[in-house]
Amino acid sequence: MGLFGGTVQKAQELGSAIMAIFSDTTNYGELNGQITELYKMYKGESKGGGMVRAIASFNSAAIMPNGLTAIYTGEDTESEEVPIELKFINDMIDLNNVNQGLQEKLILASQIEAKVLVKVSWFEDSEKEIFLPKITYLPGETTGYEFETDPTDPEKIISVKYKIGSTEFNEPFDNYAYVAFNALPGALPGYPDMGVVIQNMKNIDEALEDWQTMNRNFAISTPYFECNSGDEAKELVELMETSGWKRGQLFAGTAKYSLVGGDAGDFASIERKITNDAKHTSAATGVPVQHLGMPDELSNRSTADSLDDPAETKAIASTRLWMTFWETIFDIGIRLNNEASTGTYGELQSNVVEPDASGVSSDEFANVKDVYLPMYKEGALSLETLHNRTPEIDATKEAILMANEADPNDLDTGDGE
């Protein structure tokens, strides 16, 4: 090989080395690679975990702030007893600790995997007289579940195959419920919002570490002595060490003295980098930037409120998917009860209980207080409309209760009149 050929080879090797340095070893663009890395970040095994946890916590609170409840939608009866179907579903919610951990776990999974799969199976404990459906969450990361779909309908699941430990399962989909987020039309997998900003979240961690390093090294300016030669510098160091000189004390020598520190532009550059990555993360996940540790990005209250609007819209869209998911679980549970030969609930009607996670925000009450209540006091609004606009108030029931209330003038005042 001639000199030119060797030079070309060295250049190629150098180019490969440079590409290896600047290329990420994990393919974050590929779905499974995104999910694996997000789990590592959440567990603290990779940079960016704090941001992942913050986003997951925010969305969990935004989607179901008051947990999951069930409402009866069947025909009204004059009985004051709770409909048996509603009692059954409420008991199922309690048995599975839905509002004490399960739903939070499912929302976390939806943030990372953008999909959730659960199995609903019949559970019996004769001693405790428990005959209810049990909900089992199946993480895609550990079970590796796969679906068989209808050849004519790619979104209709026929069966599911997965593995728990060394045990393999391949079962019809009848007793399973599945939900995916950000799924493409005609496809089953979901795509996590955080998947496209993994590097941005890592960049924030790294930039904060750089900032801490600069603060540690340059927060206090460092004395610098410019000497004419190496020997002079050596003599100066020895003199300072033997004399016990400290900053603030008089010192005379031939070296030129100055103070050095970090450049203000360096700190500003790191700050801009953090801010830009936070904005990218906010745009992709829908979490307002002020909830990502950037309160300085807000100029006033109205700006903060407007930034929360997209987050609220996204939470509403996610909640709709969750409600469909839980409605499927309720339907499976009632069917399993009706199929079981044992139980204490008897034959249950289907499609008469629906999930609900509407909750009530402080903004809704503030709106009643600041808008509708003043209008009512001014006579520009009826009491019925005020009740209709007030969260968790049944206007019809309130009207009946108020009509049945005794006239204060008719009450016995105790004076015999």
Number of C-alpha atoms within 10 A of each C-alpha: 7 6 7 9 10 11 12 11 12 12 12 12 12 12 12 11 12 11 11 11 10 8 10 10 8 11 12 19 12 11 16 15 13 23 23 15 21 26 18 15 21 20 14 14 12 13 22 22 22 17 23 24 17 16 22 22 15 16 24 21 14 19 23 22 15 15 18 19 16 18 14 18 11 15 7 8 9 5 7 6 8 11 17 15 23 19 16 23 25 16 16 20 22 12 14 17 13 18 15 12 11 16 18 19 14 20 23 21 23 23 27 24 28 22 23 24 20 19 18 20 16 16 14 15 9 10 6 7 10 15 20 27 27 17 24 14 16 19 17 17 14 11 15 12 17 13 18 16 16 12 10 7 10 14 15 16 18 15 17 18 16 18 16 13 8 6 7 11 13 14 14 14 18 13 20 21 20 18 19 22 21 14 15 11 8 10 12 20 17 19 23 25 21 26 25 19 22 22 17 21 23 19 18 24 18 16 18 15 12 14 17 13 12 16 14 10 13 14 12 12 12 14 11 13 16 12 16 11 9 9 10 14 16 11 11 17 13 12 13 12 11 9 10 9 12 10 8 6 7 7 11 6 10 12 15 10 13 11 10 11 15 15 10 8 9 12 15 12 12 17 15 13 17 20 19 14 19 24 20 16 27 22 16 15 21 22 25 26 22 17 13 19 13 14 12 10 13 14 9 9 9 10 11 16 12 11 18 17 13 15 21 17 12 16 19 16 13 20 18 14 14 26 16 16 19 19 19 18 23 26 18 22 24 23 17 18 22 17 12 14 8 12 16 11 15 13 15 16 14 15 15 16 23 20 20 19 17 16 14 13 12 7 9 13 14 11 13 17 13 11 11 21 19 13 15 15 11 9 10 11 14 13 17 15 12 17 19 14 18 19 14 10 12 13 17 11 10 14 13 10 10 9 10 9 8 9 8 8 7 7 8 9 9 6 5 5 5
